[in-house]
Amino acid sequence: LFKCIHNIASASHTNPCHIADFYEKRKRQSQVTSTKPHTIASIHRLIRTMYYLITHNKLYDYTSTQNR
């Protein structure tokens, strides 16, 4: 999962994702040089998103998550 977040962040240049947006926002706001706390927070967000999509039988749609 740790590597998955970094892959999502690097792929966000061509495929936008709210997980990558969250990760970048956390990195910009923090004074900490380590990215580990931001990655762990993004993993938590990814797990919650995946759980919601699976339990509600939905597909991921970036445009519907932009309002949050």
N, C-alpha and C positions, 0 to 999 in steps of 0.2 A: 504494500500500500504506500510505503514511503516513496518508492521509486515511481509509482503510479502518479502521485501528485506532481512530481517534477516533470514527468512526461506530459501531463495535462497542461502544466504551465508553459512548457516549451511549444506545445501544439496549439496553444491559444492564439498564436499570431495568425493562423489560418482558419481555425475552428473555435469560435468564441464559446466560452463555458463559464457559468457562474462560479464554479469551484476555482477556476484560475483567477477570476476577478476578485474573489474573496482573498485568495492567497496573496495576490499583488497588493491589494489594499492593506492587508495586515503588515506586509513587509514595509510598505511606505510609511505607515503610521508609527512603527516601532523604532526605538533607538538601539535595540539589541542587534548585534551583528550576526548572530547565529540564526539560521533559518529553521532550525528544528522545531521550536514552539509553533511557528506559523504552519509548518508542514503537518504537525500533529493536529492542529485545529482544523486544517483543511481536510485531513483524513476523517475527522469526526463529521464534518459537513458532508463529505462524500458518502459515508456510510448512511447517514440520515436520509440523504437524497435517494440513494439506491433502495433503501428500505421502503420509502414512500412510493417510489415508482413500481416496485414489485408488488406491494400489498394492494395498491390501487389499480394495478394492471395498466399503467400508462407508459407512454414513450417520453423520452426527454425532449423538451422543447425550450431552447434558450430564450426565445422571445417572451414566453410566459413567465420566466424567472427574472426578467429585467426590472420589473416593477418593485421588487423587494429590496 
